[in-house]
Amino acid sequence: MTTEKQAPEQAWFRRLMPLASVAPGHPQPTANHAEAVAAFAALSALDEAIPEATRSRLFEPDGDALATIVIWHGFTNAPSQFRAVAEELRASGYRVVVPRMPYHGEEDVLNRDLVKLTPGELVDHLNAVIDIAAGFGGPVWVVGLSAGATIAGWAAATREEVSRLVLAAPLVAPVGFPLPLVRLFVKFPRIVPRLYWWWDPRVKAKIVGSPHAYPGFPLPGIMSFLHLSEWLDDGSVRVGHDLERVVLITNPGDFAIRKDAAKAFTSAVFERHCSYLGEALIDPGLKWMHDFVDPLSPSTGTTQQVAAILLASLGTGEPTAGGVLVPPLVTEQP
């Protein structure tokens, strides 16, 4: 993956606007399968008021698992987004954990609860999930889409149990947001406009797609994810161990996030800390949107295509994912 280590705009504003100290995490990895299952039950108990379709999910394979794959869904979506893909991966011999991110998956899709989200809650959430995955034994791999990729990146950087990372369209900067503005909003959250941001302002709540995904969000609700990516990008949080593999999935049809920022972020944070760095480029002719996963949303891949992309990115599948990745998965040795 050829990128600049640091884009020119990524230097001066981070020096001028240092962030407060990182929210501490408190990992407590489970020791065995029984403890992991019990810890997942405790995590699931948080979903008591959440609709069945959008609760955290654990998919156990028949027999021993090849690896445990943790998949974080996208911003304003829910575990339902990856349910079919997780079933496909389970059938291929993988254990899959699809956790519900805080304040996501609620029955009222027009709620404003994301405004309550804090970076500390995200760190506590991801640590609880990796604590579960650790107890199952065997490799732990993490995958995330959009804001879920931000969480997956943090988990890969800070938890030694994680050995492989797939970042699908990581949320580093939304389209139209200069990186200095992202930093300014993260540094001074009180100046973030308290408006509700519709994904499609033309139709607002009538947007076509998954009935479980929110049609918009209070703008402050996205800041905690950006806080994590800024901490990683400026070196406040460093990758604490060597990873086997890090792959960025780039979708040319994605107009929700800044792809240049995602590429620079992946290189700057992980290039020196992995044996295998790559970029998986989705065929632009497919014209898939930012959410290329949810079968209930328009302009997405099939379940089989998405699973093939993830396995290719994780290094265990056919490199072209059946022709979906063009050219085939590009990799380089740091």
N, C-alpha and C positions, 0 to 999 in steps of 0.2 A: 504494500500500500504506500504509494508515494504521496507524501504530504509535507508541508512545512512544519517544522517542530513547533513554532509559535507564529501565528499570523501577526503582522505588524501591529494590529490594533489590540493585541492581547497583552501588551507589556505595560504601557504607561498607566492605564487606568487601574490595573490591579495594584500597582505600587502606590498610587494616590489614594486608593480606597481599600485598605486592609480590612479584613473581616474579623469579627470576634472569634474567640477560640472555638474549636470544634466541639459539638455536642458529644460527650463521652458515651461510649457504648458499653454494655455489660454482657458479653457473651457467656452463655452457660450451656455448652454443647451437651446433648444427650449422649449416653454411653452405649446404648444398644437399641435394638429394634423395638423392644417393648417400651422403653422410655420415649423413643421417638413417636410411636403411635399415641402414647398418652399425652405427649406434648402437642401433637397435632389435634387431639381431641380438645385440649385446652384452648388452642387457637380457634378451633371451630366454634367453641362456646361463645366467642365474641360475635358470632353471626346469628344469634338467636332471633333477632328482630329483622334479619335480612332475608329476602326471598330465597327460596330454595335454589333457583337457577343461578344466583350470583354469589353463592357462598364459596369459601375456600374449599379446594378439592385435593384429594390424594388418590392417585391412580397406581395401584400395585400390579405388577406383571405376574403372570403364572411362572412360578419358579424364581430363581435368583435373578436380581436385576443387574444389567450390564453397568448401570450408573444411575444415580439419582439426579434428575434434571429439575431444577427449580425455574419456573417460568412466571415472570411478573407481567401482568396485563398492562394495557395502555392507559393513559390519563383519561379519566371520566368513563372508562369502560369497566369491566368486571371479569372475574374468572370464567364466566360463560364464553368470553371471547376466544379462549384457548381450549375449551372443553373437548371439541372434536379432535383437535390436533393432539391433545394429551392422550386421548383414547388411541389414536394412531401410533403414537410413540410407545404407549404401554404395550400394544400388540407386537411391537418390534423388540420388546424385552427390557424397556426402560421403566423405572419408577419415576413418576412425575408428580411434583407438588406445584399446584397453582394457587397461590395465596391471594386473598382479597386485600388490596391496599386500603389503608385507613380512609374512611368517609366515602368509599366507592361502593357501588352495587346496591344502593338504597332503593327502596320501593318507589319513593317519590323522586323521579329523575330530574325534577326542577328544584330540588333542595339546594340550599346554599351552604351546606355543612363543610365543604372543602375550605372555606375561609378560616376554619379552626385549625387546620393542619399546621404542624410545626416540624422543623428538621429533626428535632429529637424524637418525635413520634415515628418518623420514617426510619431512623436508625434503630430504634427499639424494635420496630416491626421486622425489619430485615434480619436483625440478629436473632429474633425468635424463630424465624423461618430457617435460617442456616443452622441454628441449634438443633432443629428437628432433623434436617437433612443429614447432619453429621452422625447421628445415632444409627442410621440405617447401614453404615459401613459402605466401603467402596467409594469410587470417585463421586464428587459433587460438582456438577456443572450448572452454570446459571445463564439464563436467557431473559431478555427483557425487550419490550417494545415501547418506544417513546419514553414517557416518564418511568415506566417499568425498567427500561434500559439504564436509566440513571441509577435506580436502586441496585440493579444487577452489577453495574460498574463499581458501586461503593462496596457491595458484598465481596466482589472479586479482589478489590484492593485491600480490604481490611480483614478478611477471614481466610486463614491459611487452609481451611478445609476445601476451598474452591480452587479447582485446577484449570477449568476452561470457562470462557466467557464469550457470549454472543450478544452484541449490541445491535439491535434493530432500530434504526432511526432514533438514536438517543436524543433526549430533550436537553440540549445545551443552550440553544437560542431559538425561539419561534421565528418563523419567517417574518421579515420586516423589523426585527429587533436588532439594532446594532449591539455588539458585545459590550461596549461601555454602558449602554442603557440597561442591559441585563444586570451588570455589576452595580450600577447606581440603585436599581430597585431592590437588589438583594441587600445592599449595604444599608439602605434607608427604606424599609418596608412601609413606613407610614405614608410615603409619597406615592405609593402604587395606587392608581385610580380604583375606587371601590365600585367598579362597574361590573355588570354581568356580560361575559363575552360569549356570544352565540357562535357555534361552529359555522353555521350558515345563516347570516343575518337576513337573508332574503326570505327564508321560511321559518326561522327561529325554532320553536318547539315542534313544528311539523316536519322536521328533517327526516329523510328516509334512512333507515338503518336499523341497527339492533334496538329492540325496545328496552334493553337493559342498560344502554349507554346514555349518559347525560347529553342533552343537546347543546349544552354550554356549561359555563363555570364562572364563578366569581374570580376575577383576575388575580386577587391576592392568593387564591388557592394554588396557583402554579409555582409560587415563589419558593416554597420549601424544597421542591425538586431542583430548581435552579440553584438554590443555596448549596445543595450537595455537589452539583456539577462544578460550581465555582470553587468550592473547597478542594476538590480533586484537581481542577485545572491549574490553580495557583500554587499547588504543592503543600497546602495546609494539611492535607491528608495524602500520604504517599503509599504506593503499593508496597506492602510489607513482605511479600514473598514472590518467588518466581512462578509464573503461570505456564502451563503447557501450551496454551493456545488462546488467542484473542482474535475475534473476527467481527468486523463491522459489516452489517447488511445495509446496503444503499439501494433505495428504491427511487429511480428517476421520476416517477409520478407523484412523489411525496412533495406537497407544497405546504406542509404544516410546520416543518422544522428546517433550520438552516443546515443544509447538507455539508457545506464547507466547514462550518463550526463543528459539526459532529465528527468529521474526518480529522480535523486538527486536534480535537479533544482526545480522540482515540489514540492518535500517535503520541501526543505530548504526555499523556498519563501512563500508557501501557507499553510503549515501544521498547523501553529498556528493561522491561520486567517480564518478557514472555519469550519462549523459544520459537513461537510461530505466530506471526502477525499477518492478517489478511483482510481483504475486502471482498464481500460477495455482492456482485452487482446484478440486480434483477433486470431482466430483459425490458428495456423501455417500451418495446412494442406491446407489452401486456397492458400498459396504462393503468396499473393498479394504483390505488390511492394510499394515503398515509397508513390507514388501517387496512393492510392487505391480508388480514388473518380472519376476522369475524365473518362466518358464513352468512350472517344475517345483515351484513352491510354490503353496499354496492361496490363494484370494481375491486374484488378481492380474488385471491387464488383459491383453488380447491383445497380441501383438507389435506389431500395427498401431496399437492405441490408445496404447501407451507411446511408440512412435516419433512419433506425432502430437502427444502432449503435449510431448515434447522439442523438436520443430520449432516448435510454437506458442510455447514458452517462449524459444527462441532467436530468435524473430522472423521465421521464414521459412515458417511453416506457418499453416494456417487457425486463427484465434484461439480457436475453441471446441474444437479437436482433435476435430471430428466430434461435438460435443455432450458430450464427457467433462468439459470444464471449465465450471463454472457459478458465477457468470455468466461470460461470455467473459473472457479474460485482462484483468485489471484493471491499469492502469498509471497512473503519475503522473510528472510532470516534477519533479525536485528543485528 
